[in-house]
Amino acid sequence: MARRDDEDDEGAASPRDERGRGGGANYERERESGGADRDRDRDRDGERERDGDRDRDRGDRDRDRDRDRDRDRDRDRDRDRDRGGGGDRREAMDDEEEDPRARGKESMDIEADDAAFVLGRGGATKKKIERACGAMIDLNERDYRIDVVGTKRQRKLAMDYLRYVMQQRVGPVQIDIDVPRDDLTVLTVPDDCVAFVMGRAGQTLRMIEEEWLTLMFFAKMASGGKTGPGERLMIFGELRARRGAELKVMSAVEHKKPGHFVRANEAGQPETLKVGERFKGDVEPAEGEWAIDTIPLSNDDFSYALGAQGSTRRKLAKASGCVLEYVGMLACIAGFKPERRRCRDYLRLLLKQRTGPVHFEPAGRDDVTAVQVPPQSVGFITGSRGETLRQIERVTGTFCFTSSTTPTAESGGRHHETLLIFGHDAQARAHACEEVEERIREHARLQSGGGPRGGPPGPPGGYGGRQDDGHDRDRYGGRDRYDDRDRYDDRDRYRDNRDYGRDSGRDRYSRDYDRDRYRERDRERDDRSRHGDRYASGRSRRRSRSRSR
């Protein structure tokens, strides 16, 4: 019995075994449930990381926006400091109604297409609007927002110009001219001259805008509509810039359609300028006597006063501080009375130089500086065909020429030269005077045997060792010995003669060679033609045989 009981005990499952089997099932269930919990925890951690990344990105955007605002604030503060405002301008921005010169900031939201149109190629359109209104425009291409910084008037003009530019993208611009505007000039352009004024892809109009710092486009009048023939060209900007751009367009139209803006007399000579009606607000200031003067020009005077690509005209305008444009054969001078008087004097002095030497006494004038030039240094300063003096004029923005005087004992019986430097800006005249005096010193160093600009002495008979005396000046027709025009002309003449003889022999050889080559070519053509006829006859005989068969 005891043994059977033991066997029964061995064969029967013990409670521990039962707990072991039950515990294994529970372990499997716990492991599955634990894996699901870990997956949920992992997903929750991933969501937290994504939320953290979004928060970090949002924080980066906020920091970038704050950095942009700080940069704009620092830029405004630096600009105010450069203009002499000094101190912190934030209080002035908040109190603009009391001070119209205070600078502020306005923003405008735009669309993505408008952002690209306002920016233009390389930012050209944005820069053009900034030049016309005087404000600073910041285009945020990420948020499609435009920030305008400037005075109250500058911001208002900038907002108007931006709206006009964005209207051009979708259709013609409508402008109400019944509302007075002191920044707008309207010019009527004939229909057959609109394309000529615009130029290829608007390049001509863009060049005028860049020269006079204006904003120009053709538009329709919203209130009155189109009255009369022609298209209305809108010119936005300051008064001087608008008048200069207007005269520039009138010059182009007169070139295309003579007699449209210039009225001639009975003899056919240009007499007066025909200016159209001024719209509301487009008036000249009462003080200063702003006006437009005209001077008729002959054909020879016009070419001489214009210069290569208009260089002489620009030189006179810059030196006098006046607007100078040529409409047909009429010189149009626009500006205040002192500016117009200077420009008329400069133009008359220039035209006198075309026919001979000019003598001018600078006494009593505050726009001229006289520099005494040694007789032996005149040719060195003027250069070949006056190119050196023209370079000084371009750099300094002045108008220069030599005025001859009576012979003196100091000059050895020769005419003593006085260089007159004209210009409305005293600093520009001083700059030109320094350039001339430096050239005189350089010439003196060359005459004394030294190299250019204090360099080592030149070899005997070289560029630095040549001497200049009265005999050499008389020998070269009153010009300086350093004026190498005659030497270069002789050299070119020698080269031409040498090349002529060389070319003549080469031409004879070339003609003989070409004649022989043409003969061989004709002979080959004849041979080919005979062979071709023989081949054609044989082919025709073969065709006739095949038909007979």
RADARA-V892080 format. One record per residue. N is the residue number from 1. RES is the residue in three letters. SS is DSSP state (a for helix, b for strand, c for the rest). PHI is phi in degrees with one decimal (* if undefined). OMEGA is omega in radians with two decimals (none if undefined). Layout:
# RADARA-V892080
n = <N;N>
res = <RES;RES>
ss = <SS;SS>
phi = <PHI;PHI>
omega = <OMEGA;OMEGA>
This chain:
# RADARA-V892080
n = <1;2;3;4;5;6;7;8;9;10;11;12;13;14;15;16;17;18;19;20;21;22;23;24;25;26;27;28;29;30;31;32;33;34;35;36;37;38;39;40;41;42;43;44;45;46;47;48;49;50;51;52;53;54;55;56;57;58;59;60;61;62;63;64;65;66;67;68;69;70;71;72;73;74;75;76;77;78;79;80;81;82;83;84;85;86;87;88;89;90;91;92;93;94;95;96;97;98;99;100;101;102;103;104;105;106;107;108;109;110;111;112;113;114;115;116;117;118;119;120;121;122;123;124;125;126;127;128;129;130;131;132;133;134;135;136;137;138;139;140;141;142;143;144;145;146;147;148;149;150;151;152;153;154;155;156;157;158;159;160;161;162;163;164;165;166;167;168;169;170;171;172;173;174;175;176;177;178;179;180;181;182;183;184;185;186;187;188;189;190;191;192;193;194;195;196;197;198;199;200;201;202;203;204;205;206;207;208;209;210;211;212;213;214;215;216;217;218;219;220;221;222;223;224;225;226;227;228;229;230;231;232;233;234;235;236;237;238;239;240;241;242;243;244;245;246;247;248;249;250;251;252;253;254;255;256;257;258;259;260;261;262;263;264;265;266;267;268;269;270;271;272;273;274;275;276;277;278;279;280;281;282;283;284;285;286;287;288;289;290;291;292;293;294;295;296;297;298;299;300;301;302;303;304;305;306;307;308;309;310;311;312;313;314;315;316;317;318;319;320;321;322;323;324;325;326;327;328;329;330;331;332;333;334;335;336;337;338;339;340;341;342;343;344;345;346;347;348;349;350;351;352;353;354;355;356;357;358;359;360;361;362;363;364;365;366;367;368;369;370;371;372;373;374;375;376;377;378;379;380;381;382;383;384;385;386;387;388;389;390;391;392;393;394;395;396;397;398;399;400;401;402;403;404;405;406;407;408;409;410;411;412;413;414;415;416;417;418;419;420;421;422;423;424;425;426;427;428;429;430;431;432;433;434;435;436;437;438;439;440;441;442;443;444;445;446;447;448;449;450;451;452;453;454;455;456;457;458;459;460;461;462;463;464;465;466;467;468;469;470;471;472;473;474;475;476;477;478;479;480;481;482;483;484;485;486;487;488;489;490;491;492;493;494;495;496;497;498;499;500;501;502;503;504;505;506;507;508;509;510;511;512;513;514;515;516;517;518;519;520;521;522;523;524;525;526;527;528;529;530;531;532;533;534;535;536;537;538;539;540;541;542;543;544;545;546;547;548;549>
res = <MET;ALA;ARG;ARG;ASP;ASP;GLU;ASP;ASP;GLU;GLY;ALA;ALA;SER;PRO;ARG;ASP;GLU;ARG;GLY;ARG;GLY;GLY;GLY;ALA;ASN;TYR;GLU;ARG;GLU;ARG;GLU;SER;GLY;GLY;ALA;ASP;ARG;ASP;ARG;ASP;ARG;ASP;ARG;ASP;GLY;GLU;ARG;GLU;ARG;ASP;GLY;ASP;ARG;ASP;ARG;ASP;ARG;GLY;ASP;ARG;ASP;ARG;ASP;ARG;ASP;ARG;ASP;ARG;ASP;ARG;ASP;ARG;ASP;ARG;ASP;ARG;ASP;ARG;ASP;ARG;ASP;ARG;GLY;GLY;GLY;GLY;ASP;ARG;ARG;GLU;ALA;MET;ASP;ASP;GLU;GLU;GLU;ASP;PRO;ARG;ALA;ARG;GLY;LYS;GLU;SER;MET;ASP;ILE;GLU;ALA;ASP;ASP;ALA;ALA;PHE;VAL;LEU;GLY;ARG;GLY;GLY;ALA;THR;LYS;LYS;LYS;ILE;GLU;ARG;ALA;CYS;GLY;ALA;MET;ILE;ASP;LEU;ASN;GLU;ARG;ASP;TYR;ARG;ILE;ASP;VAL;VAL;GLY;THR;LYS;ARG;GLN;ARG;LYS;LEU;ALA;MET;ASP;TYR;LEU;ARG;TYR;VAL;MET;GLN;GLN;ARG;VAL;GLY;PRO;VAL;GLN;ILE;ASP;ILE;ASP;VAL;PRO;ARG;ASP;ASP;LEU;THR;VAL;LEU;THR;VAL;PRO;ASP;ASP;CYS;VAL;ALA;PHE;VAL;MET;GLY;ARG;ALA;GLY;GLN;THR;LEU;ARG;MET;ILE;GLU;GLU;GLU;TRP;LEU;THR;LEU;MET;PHE;PHE;ALA;LYS;MET;ALA;SER;GLY;GLY;LYS;THR;GLY;PRO;GLY;GLU;ARG;LEU;MET;ILE;PHE;GLY;GLU;LEU;ARG;ALA;ARG;ARG;GLY;ALA;GLU;LEU;LYS;VAL;MET;SER;ALA;VAL;GLU;HIS;LYS;LYS;PRO;GLY;HIS;PHE;VAL;ARG;ALA;ASN;GLU;ALA;GLY;GLN;PRO;GLU;THR;LEU;LYS;VAL;GLY;GLU;ARG;PHE;LYS;GLY;ASP;VAL;GLU;PRO;ALA;GLU;GLY;GLU;TRP;ALA;ILE;ASP;THR;ILE;PRO;LEU;SER;ASN;ASP;ASP;PHE;SER;TYR;ALA;LEU;GLY;ALA;GLN;GLY;SER;THR;ARG;ARG;LYS;LEU;ALA;LYS;ALA;SER;GLY;CYS;VAL;LEU;GLU;TYR;VAL;GLY;MET;LEU;ALA;CYS;ILE;ALA;GLY;PHE;LYS;PRO;GLU;ARG;ARG;ARG;CYS;ARG;ASP;TYR;LEU;ARG;LEU;LEU;LEU;LYS;GLN;ARG;THR;GLY;PRO;VAL;HIS;PHE;GLU;PRO;ALA;GLY;ARG;ASP;ASP;VAL;THR;ALA;VAL;GLN;VAL;PRO;PRO;GLN;SER;VAL;GLY;PHE;ILE;THR;GLY;SER;ARG;GLY;GLU;THR;LEU;ARG;GLN;ILE;GLU;ARG;VAL;THR;GLY;THR;PHE;CYS;PHE;THR;SER;SER;THR;THR;PRO;THR;ALA;GLU;SER;GLY;GLY;ARG;HIS;HIS;GLU;THR;LEU;LEU;ILE;PHE;GLY;HIS;ASP;ALA;GLN;ALA;ARG;ALA;HIS;ALA;CYS;GLU;GLU;VAL;GLU;GLU;ARG;ILE;ARG;GLU;HIS;ALA;ARG;LEU;GLN;SER;GLY;GLY;GLY;PRO;ARG;GLY;GLY;PRO;PRO;GLY;PRO;PRO;GLY;GLY;TYR;GLY;GLY;ARG;GLN;ASP;ASP;GLY;HIS;ASP;ARG;ASP;ARG;TYR;GLY;GLY;ARG;ASP;ARG;TYR;ASP;ASP;ARG;ASP;ARG;TYR;ASP;ASP;ARG;ASP;ARG;TYR;ARG;ASP;ASN;ARG;ASP;TYR;GLY;ARG;ASP;SER;GLY;ARG;ASP;ARG;TYR;SER;ARG;ASP;TYR;ASP;ARG;ASP;ARG;TYR;ARG;GLU;ARG;ASP;ARG;GLU;ARG;ASP;ASP;ARG;SER;ARG;HIS;GLY;ASP;ARG;TYR;ALA;SER;GLY;ARG;SER;ARG;ARG;ARG;SER;ARG;SER;ARG;SER;ARG>
ss = <c;a;a;a;a;a;a;a;a;a;a;c;c;c;a;a;a;a;a;a;a;a;a;a;a;a;a;a;a;a;a;a;a;a;a;a;a;a;a;a;a;a;a;a;a;a;a;a;a;a;a;a;a;a;a;a;a;a;a;a;a;a;a;a;a;a;a;a;a;a;a;a;a;a;a;a;a;a;a;a;a;a;c;c;c;c;c;c;c;a;a;a;a;a;c;c;c;c;c;c;c;c;b;b;b;b;b;b;b;c;c;a;a;a;a;a;a;a;a;c;a;a;a;a;a;a;a;a;a;a;a;a;a;c;c;b;b;b;b;b;c;c;c;c;b;b;b;b;b;b;b;a;a;a;a;a;a;a;a;a;a;a;a;a;a;a;a;a;a;a;c;c;c;b;b;c;c;c;c;c;c;c;c;b;b;b;b;b;b;c;a;a;a;a;a;a;a;a;c;a;a;a;a;a;a;a;a;a;a;a;a;a;c;c;b;b;b;b;b;b;b;c;c;c;c;c;c;c;c;c;b;b;b;b;b;b;c;c;a;a;a;a;a;a;a;a;a;a;a;a;a;a;a;a;a;a;c;c;c;c;c;b;b;b;c;c;c;c;c;b;b;b;b;c;c;c;c;c;c;c;c;c;c;c;c;c;c;c;c;c;b;b;b;b;b;b;c;c;a;a;a;a;a;a;a;a;c;a;a;a;a;a;a;a;a;a;a;a;a;a;c;c;b;b;b;b;b;c;c;b;b;b;b;b;b;c;a;a;a;a;a;a;a;a;a;a;a;a;a;a;a;a;a;c;c;c;c;c;c;c;c;c;c;c;c;c;c;b;b;b;b;b;b;c;a;a;a;a;a;a;a;a;c;a;a;a;a;a;a;a;a;a;a;a;a;a;c;c;b;b;b;b;b;b;b;b;b;c;c;c;c;c;c;c;b;b;b;b;b;b;b;b;c;c;c;a;a;a;a;a;a;a;a;a;a;a;a;a;a;a;a;a;a;a;a;a;a;c;c;c;c;c;c;c;c;c;c;c;c;c;c;c;c;c;c;c;c;c;c;a;a;a;a;a;a;c;c;c;c;c;c;c;c;c;a;a;a;a;a;a;a;a;a;a;a;a;a;a;a;a;a;a;a;a;a;a;a;a;a;a;a;a;a;a;a;a;a;a;a;a;a;a;a;a;a;a;a;a;a;a;a;a;a;a;a;a;a;a;a;a;a;a;a;a;a;a;a;a;c>
phi = <*;-63.8;-67.4;-63.5;-62.9;-66.7;-63.8;-59.7;-67.7;-70.1;-73.6;-81.0;-76.5;-83.0;-58.7;-66.5;-65.1;-61.0;-66.2;-65.0;-67.3;-65.0;-65.7;-65.0;-63.6;-62.7;-63.9;-64.3;-65.2;-65.5;-67.3;-64.6;-66.1;-64.7;-64.7;-64.8;-64.0;-65.4;-63.4;-65.5;-64.0;-65.5;-63.9;-65.2;-66.1;-64.0;-64.5;-63.3;-64.7;-64.9;-61.8;-64.8;-63.7;-63.9;-65.3;-65.5;-63.8;-64.6;-65.5;-64.3;-64.1;-64.2;-65.6;-63.6;-65.1;-64.9;-65.3;-63.9;-65.8;-64.0;-64.7;-63.3;-66.7;-66.2;-64.6;-63.8;-67.0;-67.1;-65.4;-64.4;-67.6;-66.6;-82.0;93.2;-71.8;66.8;69.2;-90.8;-99.9;-65.6;-65.9;-67.1;-66.0;-76.4;-120.9;-73.8;-62.7;-81.9;-125.5;-68.3;-82.8;-68.5;-98.3;-139.1;-138.3;-130.7;-126.7;-147.1;-86.2;-132.2;-90.4;-65.5;-66.4;-66.7;-62.4;-66.4;-71.1;-69.7;-67.8;76.7;-71.7;66.3;75.1;-67.7;-67.0;-63.1;-64.6;-64.3;-66.6;-61.3;-66.5;-73.5;-99.8;85.0;-95.5;-102.8;-114.1;-116.9;-102.4;-93.9;-73.5;-81.2;-96.7;52.7;-135.7;-112.7;-109.1;-116.1;-118.7;167.1;-71.2;-62.0;-68.1;-63.3;-67.1;-64.3;-64.3;-62.6;-63.4;-64.3;-64.9;-64.4;-66.3;-63.5;-65.9;-70.2;-68.4;-64.9;-71.9;-108.0;168.0;-66.9;-88.8;-108.2;-126.8;-87.2;-83.0;-70.5;-83.3;-62.2;-133.6;-92.4;-117.4;-130.0;-124.7;-108.1;-121.9;-88.3;-108.0;-57.8;-60.3;-80.4;-114.6;-63.9;-64.4;-67.1;-69.9;-67.7;80.2;-67.4;56.4;73.4;-67.7;-62.8;-65.6;-66.3;-65.5;-65.9;-60.6;-68.4;-70.4;-108.1;57.4;-127.3;-119.3;-132.5;-165.3;-86.0;-147.3;-108.1;-84.8;-69.9;-83.5;-88.3;72.1;-88.6;-108.0;82.6;-74.4;98.2;-105.0;-95.7;-97.7;-93.2;-120.1;-107.3;151.5;-73.1;-59.5;-62.2;-66.4;-65.7;-67.4;-64.5;-66.9;-63.2;-65.0;-65.4;-68.4;-62.4;-63.5;-66.2;-66.5;-65.3;-67.0;-79.3;-134.2;-60.9;90.6;-76.7;-113.7;-115.0;-98.5;-98.9;-86.3;-66.5;-80.6;85.4;-87.6;-63.0;-124.7;-134.4;-104.2;-92.0;-106.2;-74.5;-70.8;-89.7;-86.2;-61.5;92.1;-90.4;-128.7;-82.5;-64.5;-68.8;-78.8;91.6;54.3;-72.0;-161.4;-123.7;-99.4;-128.4;-132.5;-68.2;-126.4;-83.7;-64.0;-67.7;-65.5;-63.8;-64.2;-70.2;-77.1;-80.4;79.7;-68.5;56.2;75.4;-68.2;-66.9;-62.1;-64.6;-64.2;-65.3;-65.2;-70.9;-69.2;-85.6;70.7;-125.2;-89.6;-129.6;-137.7;-108.0;-103.4;66.5;-99.4;-120.6;-83.1;-104.4;-117.3;-118.3;157.7;-76.5;-59.6;-61.9;-67.1;-66.2;-64.0;-61.6;-66.2;-63.1;-63.3;-63.3;-66.7;-66.8;-63.0;-65.6;-68.9;-67.1;-67.0;-71.1;-105.1;167.9;-67.4;-119.7;-114.0;-138.9;-99.5;-80.9;-64.3;86.3;-115.4;-104.2;-116.4;-140.1;-126.0;-100.1;-125.2;-79.9;-112.8;-58.0;-57.2;-76.3;-106.5;-64.3;-64.1;-67.7;-76.8;-71.0;78.7;-67.5;57.2;72.5;-67.8;-64.3;-67.7;-64.9;-65.7;-62.9;-64.3;-65.2;-72.2;-96.8;71.9;-124.2;-124.6;-126.2;-161.9;-94.1;-112.2;-78.4;-127.0;-72.8;-64.5;-126.4;-68.4;-65.9;-89.7;71.8;81.1;-98.8;-69.1;-89.5;-95.2;-122.5;-88.9;-102.1;-114.0;-103.7;170.3;-79.8;-98.3;-65.3;-66.7;-65.5;-65.9;-63.7;-63.1;-64.6;-62.5;-64.2;-64.4;-66.6;-63.4;-65.8;-66.8;-64.9;-64.1;-64.6;-65.9;-64.1;-64.8;-66.6;-68.7;-79.8;100.0;-86.1;-74.1;-64.3;57.5;76.7;-76.3;-66.3;-59.8;-81.1;-68.5;-58.4;81.0;-85.1;-64.5;-85.1;-106.8;-74.4;-108.4;-124.2;-135.2;-64.5;-63.5;-65.3;-67.8;-68.1;-65.5;-95.5;72.0;85.8;-97.7;-70.6;-68.5;-78.3;-79.3;-90.8;-64.6;-65.3;-62.3;-69.4;-65.5;-64.0;-63.9;-65.5;-65.1;-64.4;-63.6;-63.8;-65.4;-64.6;-68.1;-66.3;-65.1;-67.0;-70.1;-64.8;-64.1;-64.8;-66.6;-62.9;-62.3;-65.2;-65.8;-64.3;-63.9;-65.4;-64.2;-64.3;-66.3;-66.0;-63.9;-62.1;-65.9;-65.9;-63.7;-64.9;-63.8;-62.8;-62.9;-64.4;-67.2;-65.3;-61.7;-66.1;-66.2;-63.0;-67.8;-66.2;-66.0;-63.1;-66.8;-65.4;-64.7;-64.9;-64.7;-66.7;-64.7;-64.8;-69.6;-65.7;-67.6>
omega = <-3.13;-3.13;3.13;3.11;3.13;3.11;3.10;-3.14;3.14;-3.11;-3.10;3.12;-3.13;3.10;3.13;3.10;3.10;3.14;3.13;3.12;3.10;3.12;3.11;3.12;3.12;-3.14;3.11;3.13;3.14;3.14;3.10;3.13;3.09;3.09;3.10;3.11;3.13;3.09;3.12;3.11;3.12;3.10;3.14;3.11;3.10;3.10;3.10;3.11;3.11;3.08;3.11;3.09;3.11;3.12;3.12;3.10;3.11;3.10;3.09;3.11;3.11;3.12;3.09;3.12;3.10;3.11;3.09;3.12;3.10;3.12;3.09;-3.14;3.12;3.12;3.09;-3.13;3.11;3.13;3.10;3.13;3.11;3.13;3.06;-3.13;3.13;3.05;-3.13;-3.06;-3.10;3.14;3.13;3.10;3.14;-3.07;-3.05;-3.07;3.14;-3.11;-3.12;3.12;-3.13;-3.08;3.13;-3.07;3.07;-3.10;3.12;3.10;-3.11;3.10;-3.09;3.13;3.12;-3.13;3.13;-3.12;3.13;-3.13;-3.13;-3.12;-3.13;-3.12;-3.07;-3.11;3.12;3.12;3.13;3.11;3.10;3.13;-3.08;-3.07;-3.13;3.13;3.08;-3.07;3.12;-3.12;3.09;-3.08;3.14;3.13;-3.11;-3.14;3.11;3.07;-3.11;-3.13;3.13;3.08;-3.10;3.12;-3.14;3.12;3.12;3.11;3.14;3.12;3.11;-3.12;3.10;3.11;3.11;-3.14;3.13;3.07;3.13;-3.13;-3.06;-3.12;-3.14;-3.11;3.10;-3.13;3.12;-3.10;3.07;3.08;-3.09;3.09;3.11;3.12;-3.02;2.98;-3.11;3.13;3.12;-3.13;3.11;-3.09;-3.11;3.12;-3.09;-3.13;3.13;3.11;3.13;-3.06;3.13;-3.13;3.10;-3.06;-3.12;3.13;3.11;3.11;3.10;3.09;-3.12;-3.13;-3.02;3.07;-3.12;3.01;-3.01;3.05;3.08;-3.09;3.10;3.12;-3.02;-3.03;-3.05;-3.07;-3.11;3.13;3.12;-3.13;3.09;3.11;-3.10;3.10;3.14;-3.14;-3.13;3.10;3.08;-3.04;-3.11;3.13;3.14;-3.13;3.10;3.12;3.11;3.11;3.11;3.11;3.09;3.08;3.12;3.13;3.13;3.07;3.14;-3.06;-3.07;3.12;-3.11;-3.12;-3.12;3.10;-3.10;3.11;-3.10;3.13;-3.13;3.13;3.11;-3.04;-3.07;3.12;3.13;-3.14;-3.12;-3.12;3.07;-3.14;-3.03;3.11;-3.10;-3.10;3.09;3.12;-3.12;-3.13;3.13;3.11;3.08;-3.14;3.10;3.07;-3.13;3.08;3.10;-3.13;3.00;-3.12;-3.14;3.12;-3.13;-3.14;-3.12;-3.12;3.13;-3.11;3.13;3.13;3.09;-3.08;-3.14;3.11;3.13;3.14;3.14;3.14;-3.12;-3.13;-3.12;-3.08;-3.04;3.06;-3.13;3.09;3.13;3.10;-3.00;3.06;-3.10;3.07;-3.10;-3.08;-3.09;3.12;3.06;-2.99;3.10;3.13;3.13;3.12;3.10;-3.09;3.09;3.13;-3.13;-3.13;3.12;3.10;3.12;-3.11;3.08;-3.13;-3.11;-3.06;3.14;3.14;-3.07;3.05;-3.07;3.09;-3.08;-3.08;3.09;-3.14;-3.13;-3.11;-3.10;3.06;-3.11;3.11;3.11;-3.09;3.06;-3.10;-3.11;-3.11;-3.09;-3.14;3.13;-3.12;-3.13;-3.14;3.14;-3.13;3.10;-3.06;3.14;3.11;3.09;3.10;3.08;3.12;-3.14;-3.09;-3.02;-3.12;-3.12;3.10;-3.00;2.96;-3.11;3.12;-3.10;3.11;-3.14;3.14;3.14;3.12;-3.13;-3.10;3.11;3.14;3.13;-3.14;3.09;-3.05;3.05;3.12;3.14;-3.13;-3.11;3.08;3.14;-3.12;-3.12;3.13;3.09;3.10;3.11;3.10;3.12;3.11;3.09;3.13;-3.13;-3.14;3.08;3.09;3.10;3.11;3.11;3.10;3.10;3.09;3.12;3.13;-3.12;3.10;3.11;3.10;3.14;3.10;3.03;-3.14;-3.13;-3.14;3.13;3.13;3.13;-3.14;-3.14;-3.09;-3.10;-3.05;-3.11;3.11;-3.12;3.12;-3.09;-3.14;3.13;-3.12;3.08;-3.14;-3.11;3.02;3.11;3.13;3.12;3.13;3.12;3.05;-2.98;-3.08;-3.13;-3.13;3.13;3.11;3.11;3.14;3.12;3.12;3.11;3.12;3.14;3.13;-3.14;3.12;-3.13;3.12;-3.14;-3.12;-3.13;3.08;3.12;-3.14;3.12;3.11;-3.13;3.14;3.10;-3.13;3.14;-3.13;3.11;-3.13;3.13;3.11;3.11;-3.14;3.12;3.12;3.11;3.09;3.12;3.12;3.14;-3.13;3.10;3.09;3.13;3.11;3.11;3.14;-3.13;3.13;3.10;3.12;3.13;3.11;3.12;3.12;-3.14;3.10;-3.12;3.12;-3.13;3.10;none>
